[in-house]
Amino acid sequence: MATAAQVKNFINTVTPLAVQVCEERGYGNAQAWTCVAQACCESAYGTSGIMMGAKAILGIKADKGWIQAAKYGGKVYSARTKECYDGRTYTDITDTFRAYNSLLDSVRDYFDLIEKPRYAASLKATNVKDCITAIKNGGYATSPTYINTITNIYNQNKAAIEKYKVGAKTMGFQFQNPIKNNMEFAATAIEIATHYKTYYVNGCFGAPMTPANKQRYTQNTSYNREFAAQIMALPPDTFGFDCVCLLKGILWGWCGRWNDVYGGAKYGSNGVGDIGENAMIAKCIGVSTDFKNVQVGEMLWMNGHAGIYIGDGLAVECTPSWKNGVQITAVLNIGKKAGYNGRKWTKHGMLPYFAYVGGSIPQKPSDDLSRYTDEQLADMTINGSFGSGEARRKALGNRYRAVQDIVNARFKAQPDAPKGIVYTVSAGDTLSSIAQKYNTTVQKIVQDNPQITNPNLIYPGQKIGIIV
């Protein structure tokens, strides 16, 4: 018989796992708490040595189909159990049960099972009694007292179990959709890197590697075709990403749902287009090659590759190098970090899709400017965040003179047009249209105008040097 301490420890171990899986799959508290009560019953609050050794807490039998599918490794163990076939008497038998690599896999496999049609009513239940009734009636257990047993376990431990709720902060990490600020963005990247199985799959923004998804992705790019054998061998609880698709997947609402074709992400949502890493860095604000002031949640960029700065000299990136998947690495522009592989990036910049706490580009003139230095505001001014003339004066308020002096000094040190034509930008102009007008190239204009840090961001009134 389990002690009070064993009961408490088991509930505190298993309930967060059940809640996590319900978060992943879109189920509610009734399903999570029913799973916990069943685990308490089946494993005797974790005191069953053979079950805990097999990391199997829900007593699910293994048939030949489950072993062959091998979604969770196909391991099994044998144990004695009692079955009631006539509703009155119990028969002792030895049977084969599913074993796992982790308790979390045991919980995930349980939900795989109750997602079968015969248990469908349980997924719509709003309380434990109705949920376990549907599960029992679907054939999960033969004991005629199973419904009362599970309900009683839940009621006896209700306070401890209900400390953990689907959607509540008590259960651990909460995915946010849409991402509201840089801290949420970085935290989501860290969560994926540390708590999910991932693999580099070109063009993939978080799809679980189900047979259908593996078949589709191994046919859609030359890279995936080259590594088709490795991708086809992935367990189905692995999520595929590539470098920039990691960023897009997070911004599109990825939340680790195993039963969703894209892991919960919705393609092209939240105002984020399907663009590559080179186009994405061009949309960033305050792009810089100086990494002394890089902020948490900024995009890291080098030609053909993207990552996310998470603070303390570290990044999250998805790469086929090293661990082949989403991983935490050192930003060598800042310095090496013991225990981490490292990469030297070319640029970093603030993504335009959410706010930066303590250092964002203000979204409107009334935003609090006190959290920015004059140097930061000068960067923003040069990038066009405050417009020109009276609009800029109004937006910057009493900071205008100090910021404008910095801007003027920078332009004096690097004049707009050391030679050639001084062009004043008009509404509707782009660097491409200006280059075409003067028979030059965008690259040449950017090279001759160091104040242009983002070739996609120019503003009316800005002066550009055209050297032909």
C-alpha positions as CSV (number, residue, x, y, z in Angstrom):
1,M,0.0,0.0,0.0
2,A,1.4,3.4,-1.0
3,T,2.3,5.9,1.8
4,A,1.0,9.4,1.8
5,A,4.4,10.6,0.6
6,Q,4.4,8.2,-2.3
7,V,0.9,9.2,-3.3
8,K,1.9,12.9,-3.2
9,N,5.1,12.3,-5.2
10,F,3.3,10.3,-7.8
11,I,0.5,12.8,-8.4
12,N,3.0,15.6,-8.6
13,T,5.0,13.7,-11.1
14,V,2.3,12.4,-13.4
15,T,-0.3,15.2,-13.4
16,P,1.9,17.8,-15.1
17,L,2.6,15.2,-17.8
18,A,-1.1,14.6,-18.4
19,V,-1.8,18.3,-18.5
20,Q,1.0,18.8,-20.9
21,V,-0.3,16.2,-23.3
22,C,-3.8,17.7,-23.1
23,E,-2.3,21.1,-23.9
24,E,-0.6,19.6,-26.9
25,R,-3.8,18.0,-28.2
26,G,-6.4,20.5,-27.2
27,Y,-8.2,18.5,-24.5
28,G,-9.5,19.7,-21.1
29,N,-9.1,19.1,-17.4
30,A,-11.5,16.2,-17.3
31,Q,-9.3,14.2,-19.7
32,A,-6.1,15.1,-17.8
33,W,-7.4,14.3,-14.4
34,T,-9.0,11.0,-15.5
35,C,-5.7,10.0,-16.9
36,V,-4.0,10.7,-13.6
37,A,-6.6,8.8,-11.6
38,Q,-6.2,5.8,-13.9
39,A,-2.4,5.9,-13.6
40,C,-2.8,6.0,-9.8
41,C,-5.0,2.9,-10.0
42,E,-3.0,0.9,-12.6
43,S,0.4,1.5,-11.1
44,A,-0.6,1.6,-7.4
45,Y,0.5,5.2,-7.1
46,G,3.9,4.2,-8.7
47,T,4.7,1.5,-6.2
48,S,4.5,-1.3,-8.8
49,G,8.1,-2.1,-9.4
50,I,7.6,-3.9,-12.7
51,M,5.5,-1.1,-14.1
52,M,7.8,1.7,-13.0
53,G,10.7,-0.2,-14.4
54,A,8.9,-0.3,-17.7
55,K,7.9,3.4,-17.4
56,A,4.4,2.2,-18.0
57,I,1.8,3.7,-15.6
58,L,-1.4,3.0,-17.4
59,G,-1.4,-0.8,-17.9
60,I,-2.0,-0.8,-21.7
61,K,-1.7,-4.2,-23.3
62,A,0.6,-4.8,-26.3
63,D,-0.8,-6.6,-29.3
64,K,1.2,-7.5,-32.4
65,G,0.2,-4.4,-34.2
66,W,1.5,-2.1,-31.5
67,I,4.8,-3.9,-31.4
68,Q,5.2,-3.7,-35.1
69,A,4.3,-0.1,-35.3
70,A,7.0,0.7,-32.7
71,K,5.9,4.3,-32.3
72,Y,7.4,4.4,-28.8
73,G,10.1,1.8,-29.3
74,G,7.9,-1.4,-29.4
75,K,9.2,-2.6,-26.0
76,V,7.0,-4.9,-23.8
77,Y,6.9,-6.6,-20.5
78,S,4.9,-9.5,-19.1
79,A,2.9,-9.3,-15.9
80,R,0.2,-11.1,-13.9
81,T,-3.2,-9.4,-14.0
82,K,-6.9,-10.1,-13.2
83,E,-9.6,-10.0,-15.8
84,C,-13.4,-10.2,-15.2
85,Y,-15.0,-11.7,-18.3
86,D,-18.5,-12.4,-16.9
87,G,-19.0,-9.4,-14.7
88,R,-18.8,-11.4,-11.5
89,T,-15.6,-13.6,-11.2
90,Y,-12.0,-12.7,-11.7
91,T,-9.4,-14.8,-13.6
92,D,-5.6,-14.6,-13.0
93,I,-3.7,-14.4,-16.3
94,T,-0.3,-13.4,-17.6
95,D,-0.3,-10.9,-20.4
96,T,2.0,-8.7,-22.4
97,F,2.0,-5.0,-21.8
98,R,3.5,-1.9,-23.4
99,A,6.8,-0.5,-22.1
100,Y,8.2,3.0,-22.8
101,N,11.3,5.1,-22.8
102,S,9.7,7.7,-20.5
103,L,6.6,8.3,-18.4
104,L,5.7,11.1,-20.8
105,D,5.6,8.5,-23.7
106,S,3.3,6.3,-21.5
107,V,0.9,9.2,-21.1
108,R,1.1,10.1,-24.8
109,D,0.4,6.5,-25.8
110,Y,-2.6,6.5,-23.5
111,F,-4.1,9.4,-25.3
112,D,-3.3,7.8,-28.7
113,L,-5.4,4.9,-27.4
114,I,-8.4,6.9,-26.2
115,E,-8.4,8.9,-29.5
116,K,-9.7,5.7,-31.1
117,P,-13.4,5.9,-32.2
118,R,-14.7,3.6,-29.4
119,Y,-13.5,6.0,-26.8
120,A,-14.6,9.2,-28.6
121,A,-17.2,10.1,-26.0
122,S,-14.5,10.4,-23.4
123,L,-12.8,13.3,-25.2
124,K,-16.0,15.3,-25.1
125,A,-16.6,14.8,-21.4
126,T,-16.5,17.7,-19.0
127,N,-16.1,15.8,-15.8
128,V,-14.1,12.8,-14.6
129,K,-17.1,10.6,-13.9
130,D,-18.4,10.9,-17.5
131,C,-14.9,10.6,-19.0
132,I,-14.1,7.3,-17.2
133,T,-17.5,5.9,-17.9
134,A,-16.9,6.4,-21.6
135,I,-13.5,4.9,-21.3
136,K,-14.7,1.8,-19.4
137,N,-17.6,1.4,-21.9
138,G,-15.1,1.6,-24.7
139,G,-13.4,-1.6,-23.4
140,Y,-10.4,-0.2,-21.5
141,A,-11.0,-2.4,-18.5
142,T,-13.1,-5.5,-17.6
143,S,-13.6,-4.8,-13.9
144,P,-17.3,-4.0,-13.2
145,T,-16.1,-1.7,-10.4
146,Y,-13.6,0.2,-12.6
147,I,-15.7,3.4,-12.9
148,N,-16.3,3.7,-9.1
149,T,-12.6,2.9,-8.4
150,I,-11.3,5.6,-10.7
151,T,-13.9,8.1,-9.5
152,N,-13.1,7.4,-5.9
153,I,-9.3,7.8,-6.5
154,Y,-10.0,11.2,-8.1
155,N,-12.2,12.4,-5.3
156,Q,-9.8,11.3,-2.6
157,N,-6.9,13.2,-4.2
158,K,-8.9,16.0,-5.8
159,A,-7.1,18.8,-4.2
160,A,-3.7,17.5,-5.1
161,I,-4.6,16.7,-8.7
162,E,-6.5,19.9,-9.4
163,K,-3.5,22.0,-8.5
164,Y,-2.6,21.3,-12.1
165,K,-5.0,22.7,-14.7
166,V,-4.9,22.8,-18.5
167,G,-4.1,26.4,-19.5
168,A,-2.9,27.4,-16.0
169,K,0.5,28.6,-15.2
170,T,1.0,25.9,-12.6
171,M,1.5,23.2,-15.2
172,G,4.7,24.8,-16.6
173,F,5.4,26.3,-20.0
174,Q,2.5,27.9,-21.8
175,F,2.6,28.4,-25.5
176,Q,1.3,31.9,-26.6
177,N,-0.5,32.6,-29.9
178,P,0.2,35.1,-31.2
179,I,3.6,35.9,-29.7
180,K,3.3,39.3,-28.0
181,N,6.9,40.1,-27.1
182,N,10.5,39.1,-27.4
183,M,10.6,37.2,-24.1
184,E,7.7,34.9,-25.2
185,F,9.5,34.3,-28.5
186,A,12.8,33.3,-26.9
187,A,11.1,31.2,-24.2
188,T,9.2,29.2,-26.8
189,A,12.4,28.6,-28.7
190,I,14.1,27.3,-25.5
191,E,11.1,25.1,-24.8
192,I,11.3,23.5,-28.2
193,A,15.1,23.0,-27.9
194,T,14.9,21.4,-24.5
195,H,11.7,19.5,-24.3
196,Y,10.8,18.2,-27.7
197,K,12.3,15.7,-30.1
198,T,13.2,17.6,-33.3
199,Y,15.0,16.9,-36.6
200,Y,16.2,19.1,-39.4
201,V,13.7,18.7,-42.3
202,N,14.0,21.3,-45.0
203,G,10.8,23.4,-45.5
204,C,9.2,22.0,-42.4
205,F,7.7,24.4,-39.8
206,G,7.0,21.9,-37.0
207,A,5.1,19.0,-38.5
208,P,5.2,15.8,-36.5
209,M,6.9,13.0,-38.4
210,T,3.9,10.9,-39.0
211,P,4.1,8.4,-41.9
212,A,2.0,10.8,-44.1
213,N,4.2,13.8,-43.3
214,K,7.4,11.9,-43.8
215,Q,6.2,10.7,-47.2
216,R,5.3,14.2,-48.2
217,Y,8.4,16.0,-46.9
218,T,10.9,13.5,-48.4
219,Q,9.5,14.3,-51.8
220,N,9.4,18.1,-51.6
221,T,13.1,19.2,-51.6
222,S,16.4,17.9,-52.9
223,Y,17.8,18.0,-49.4
224,N,15.0,15.9,-48.0
225,R,15.3,13.4,-50.8
226,E,19.0,13.1,-50.1
227,F,18.3,12.3,-46.5
228,A,15.0,10.4,-47.0
229,A,16.2,7.2,-45.3
230,Q,17.0,9.1,-42.1
231,I,13.8,11.1,-42.1
232,M,11.7,8.0,-42.8
233,A,13.3,6.3,-39.8
234,L,12.3,9.1,-37.4
235,P,9.8,8.2,-34.6
236,P,6.4,9.9,-35.2
237,D,6.8,12.0,-32.0
238,T,9.6,13.9,-33.7
239,F,8.9,17.4,-35.0
240,G,10.6,18.6,-38.2
241,F,11.9,22.1,-38.6
242,D,14.5,24.0,-40.7
243,C,16.3,27.1,-39.6
244,V,13.9,29.9,-40.7
245,C,10.9,27.7,-40.4
246,L,11.6,27.4,-36.7
247,L,11.0,31.2,-36.4
248,K,8.0,31.0,-38.7
249,G,6.5,28.0,-36.9
250,I,6.7,29.8,-33.5
251,L,5.2,33.0,-35.0
252,W,2.4,30.9,-36.6
253,G,1.4,29.4,-33.3
254,W,3.3,26.1,-33.0
255,C,2.4,24.4,-29.7
256,G,3.6,20.8,-29.9
257,R,0.4,19.2,-30.9
258,W,1.2,15.6,-31.9
259,N,-2.2,15.1,-33.6
260,D,-2.0,18.2,-35.7
261,V,-0.5,18.1,-39.2
262,Y,1.7,21.1,-38.4
263,G,2.1,20.8,-34.7
264,G,-0.6,23.5,-34.0
265,A,1.0,26.1,-36.4
266,K,-1.3,27.7,-38.9
267,Y,0.5,28.5,-42.2
268,G,0.8,32.2,-42.9
269,S,-1.0,33.4,-39.8
270,N,-0.6,36.3,-37.5
271,G,0.6,38.6,-40.2
272,V,3.8,36.7,-40.8
273,G,4.5,35.8,-44.4
274,D,6.2,32.7,-45.7
275,I,9.6,34.2,-46.4
276,G,13.1,33.0,-46.3
277,E,15.8,34.0,-43.8
278,N,17.4,36.6,-46.1
279,A,14.0,38.3,-46.7
280,M,13.2,38.1,-43.0
281,I,16.4,39.8,-41.9
282,A,15.6,42.5,-44.4
283,K,12.3,43.2,-42.6
284,C,14.0,43.4,-39.2
285,I,14.5,46.7,-37.4
286,G,17.8,48.0,-36.0
287,V,19.8,45.5,-38.0
288,S,23.4,45.5,-36.8
289,T,26.7,43.7,-37.1
290,D,27.7,44.8,-33.6
291,F,26.7,42.2,-31.1
292,K,27.4,44.1,-28.0
293,N,23.8,45.3,-27.6
294,V,21.9,42.3,-29.1
295,Q,18.6,41.8,-27.3
296,V,16.8,38.6,-26.2
297,G,14.4,37.5,-29.0
298,E,16.3,39.1,-31.9
299,M,16.8,37.3,-35.1
300,L,20.3,36.1,-35.8
301,W,21.4,35.9,-39.4
302,M,24.1,34.7,-41.7
303,N,23.6,34.1,-45.4
304,G,21.2,31.2,-45.8
305,H,20.7,30.6,-42.0
306,A,18.7,32.0,-39.1
307,G,18.6,31.7,-35.4
308,I,17.1,33.3,-32.2
309,Y,19.1,35.0,-29.5
310,I,18.0,33.8,-26.1
311,G,20.4,35.8,-23.8
312,D,23.6,35.0,-22.0
313,G,25.5,34.6,-25.2
314,L,23.3,31.8,-26.4
315,A,21.1,31.1,-29.4
316,V,18.5,28.6,-30.4
317,E,18.9,27.4,-34.0
318,C,17.7,24.5,-36.1
319,T,20.6,23.0,-38.0
320,P,21.7,19.6,-39.4
321,S,25.1,20.2,-37.7
322,W,25.9,18.9,-34.3
323,K,22.7,17.5,-32.8
324,N,20.7,17.7,-36.1
325,G,17.6,19.6,-35.0
326,V,16.6,22.5,-32.8
327,Q,19.4,23.1,-30.3
328,I,21.0,25.7,-28.0
329,T,24.4,27.0,-29.3
330,A,26.9,29.7,-28.4
331,V,27.0,33.0,-30.2
332,L,30.7,33.2,-31.0
333,N,30.4,37.0,-31.8
334,I,30.0,37.3,-28.0
335,G,32.2,34.5,-26.9
336,K,32.6,30.7,-26.5
337,K,30.5,28.9,-23.9
338,A,31.6,25.8,-22.2
339,G,29.5,22.8,-23.2
340,Y,28.0,24.4,-26.3
341,N,28.8,24.2,-29.9
342,G,29.1,27.7,-31.4
343,R,28.5,29.7,-34.5
344,K,29.6,33.2,-35.6
345,W,26.7,35.1,-37.1
346,T,26.8,38.1,-39.5
347,K,23.9,40.3,-38.3
348,H,21.1,40.5,-35.8
349,G,17.9,42.5,-35.8
350,M,14.5,43.0,-34.1
351,L,11.7,41.2,-35.8
352,P,8.7,43.5,-36.7
353,Y,6.0,41.0,-35.6
354,F,5.9,41.7,-31.8
355,A,7.1,44.1,-29.2
356,Y,10.6,44.1,-27.6
357,V,10.3,44.6,-23.8
358,G,13.0,47.1,-22.9
359,G,14.1,47.9,-26.4
360,S,11.5,47.7,-29.1
361,I,10.8,50.1,-31.9
362,P,7.9,52.1,-30.5
363,Q,4.7,51.2,-32.2
364,K,3.2,54.7,-31.8
365,P,4.4,58.1,-30.7
366,S,2.8,57.7,-27.3
367,D,4.9,54.7,-26.5
368,D,7.3,55.2,-23.5
369,L,10.7,56.3,-24.8
370,S,12.4,56.4,-21.4
371,R,13.4,52.8,-21.8
372,Y,15.6,53.7,-24.8
373,T,19.0,55.4,-24.9
374,D,19.5,58.4,-27.2
375,E,21.8,56.1,-29.3
376,Q,19.0,53.6,-29.7
377,L,16.5,56.3,-30.7
378,A,19.0,57.6,-33.2
379,D,19.2,54.1,-34.7
380,M,15.4,54.0,-34.9
381,T,15.3,57.5,-36.4
382,I,17.7,56.6,-39.2
383,N,15.6,53.5,-39.9
384,G,12.6,55.7,-40.4
385,S,10.6,54.8,-37.2
386,F,9.7,58.4,-36.4
387,G,9.2,59.8,-39.9
388,S,10.6,63.3,-40.7
389,G,10.1,66.9,-40.0
390,E,7.3,67.8,-37.6
391,A,6.2,64.2,-37.3
392,R,9.6,63.2,-36.0
393,R,9.8,66.3,-33.6
394,K,6.4,65.4,-32.2
395,A,7.2,61.7,-31.8
396,L,10.5,62.3,-30.0
397,G,9.2,65.2,-27.8
398,N,11.9,66.6,-25.5
399,R,14.3,63.9,-26.7
400,Y,14.3,65.3,-30.2
401,R,17.3,67.7,-30.0
402,A,19.7,65.1,-28.4
403,V,18.7,62.4,-30.8
404,Q,18.8,64.6,-33.9
405,D,22.3,65.8,-32.9
406,I,23.5,62.1,-32.9
407,V,21.8,61.5,-36.3
408,N,23.4,64.6,-37.8
409,A,26.8,63.7,-36.4
410,R,26.6,60.2,-38.0
411,F,25.6,61.7,-41.3
412,K,28.4,64.2,-41.1
413,A,30.9,61.4,-40.5
414,Q,29.5,59.4,-43.4
415,P,27.8,61.9,-45.7
416,D,24.8,60.9,-47.7
417,A,26.4,61.7,-51.0
418,P,30.2,62.1,-50.9
419,K,30.1,62.3,-54.7
420,G,27.4,62.3,-57.3
421,I,23.7,63.1,-57.0
422,V,21.8,63.7,-53.7
423,Y,18.3,62.1,-54.1
424,T,15.5,63.0,-51.8
425,V,13.1,60.0,-51.2
426,S,9.5,60.5,-52.2
427,A,6.4,58.6,-51.0
428,G,6.2,55.3,-52.9
429,D,9.9,55.1,-53.7
430,T,11.9,51.9,-53.2
431,L,15.6,51.4,-53.6
432,S,14.8,49.2,-56.5
433,S,12.9,52.0,-58.3
434,I,15.6,54.5,-57.5
435,A,18.3,52.2,-58.8
436,Q,16.4,51.7,-62.0
437,K,15.9,55.4,-62.5
438,Y,19.7,56.1,-62.2
439,N,20.8,52.9,-64.0
440,T,22.5,51.4,-60.9
441,T,21.8,48.6,-58.5
442,V,20.3,48.4,-55.0
443,Q,23.6,46.8,-53.8
444,K,25.6,49.8,-55.1
445,I,23.3,52.3,-53.4
446,V,23.5,50.4,-50.0
447,Q,27.3,50.2,-50.3
448,D,27.6,54.0,-51.0
449,N,25.1,54.9,-48.2
450,P,26.2,53.3,-44.9
451,Q,23.3,54.9,-43.1
452,I,21.0,52.5,-44.9
453,T,21.0,49.4,-42.6
454,N,17.8,48.0,-44.0
455,P,17.4,48.2,-47.8
456,N,13.6,47.6,-47.5
457,L,13.2,50.5,-45.1
458,I,13.5,54.0,-46.6
459,Y,11.2,57.0,-45.9
460,P,10.0,60.2,-47.6
461,G,12.4,63.1,-47.0
462,Q,15.5,60.8,-46.6
463,K,18.5,61.8,-48.6
464,I,20.4,59.2,-50.5
465,G,23.7,59.5,-52.4
466,I,23.7,58.2,-55.9
467,I,27.2,57.6,-57.2
468,V,27.2,56.6,-60.9
